[in-house]
């Protein structure tokens, strides 16, 4: 393997591939992989904005049935819990390329079927299938992109994927809001809407190559060499020489060498999304509890604030490193949620409360780009997709808990205890990150995924 890669490096500069070709390929690959994140945000917002209206509840007969409302709201999250680890492991076994297409075909079929639903259980079942496809895409797309990008630009490209999640959410929420405001019975169109961008993304994915890193990890050196030679100087600055052959085993994730990284990936991601998903699904209810007269419009503005935060985080990721982008916002989100709670007790007014709520969304957005970066960097190629899928599933377990319990907590406990509990989750994430988050910026995947990866004690922050 070493000689194969060395020979390839010596001949790369003689290939016809230009830097422009390389950038064009990376842009296409980013759009194709980021499309999965875009769809996750898109379908999540489609469900959230549909359930915010009364038409779908009346048509499905669940207006006075909180159980079905809760089940539908967590359907895609439950699907992700299943699809992330199972299909992620399958991706590490059979390859990135084939699974990259299969999961999107499942997503498209399930989205189209949403147009024809007539019962609550239809929406629930299809939501689970959509979630499985989304969970699979987390485990497939991000590793594929990471394995094609050099250390200097990896944060730039991977961070962009999470920005696209927020773009998908904002766009879907806006479309659904405008459509349902004028045509309340069009909720089935909103639910089926994700099929349209999914078809475009499927076209972008057609013809993309397999990951040479994955091929090398499976001992398929000749196939890896052919792809590297075809891509030419695109692989300048990417260390493939140190990629060792290794079998895919679930036990690697929980071995002594990698257990702390696996737990870190799962815990910090869970602490980011548990408060956010709960608040986003029931943001209108929370804002109504605060006392706003037009909570849906405020919720729409809040999604834009989160998108602005994600854009800031993306711009800073390779400049200041991973740890500051995670630790500082994690504690700031906890502070702002606590302020939302106490502002209500102190009667400081709706304006201050909403500003604090938007402060939470801004700092959430900043750190929201890291779930698509950290799990990929701290695990080896042989289980990178498996680890990504496991972390995504763990995060959705947290999201399910938060989403299911938040409306119950608001009713039985009130705003103050509810917000303080969500703030506590953020503070826990911050403490865990201080002790376990390594600084991986500027390091090749071969180095960051090795057992000797930089320790959290060797920090830049």
Helices and strands as residue ranges (DSSP letters): H 2-12, H 19-52, H 55-59, H 66-94, H 96-114, H 120-146, H 151-182, G 184-186, H 187-192, H 194-205, H 212-217, H 221-231, G 232-235, H 250-253, H 259-281, H 283-290, H 295-320, H 322-346, H 350-367, G 370-372, H 374-377, G 381-383, H 384-412, H 415-436, H 445-448
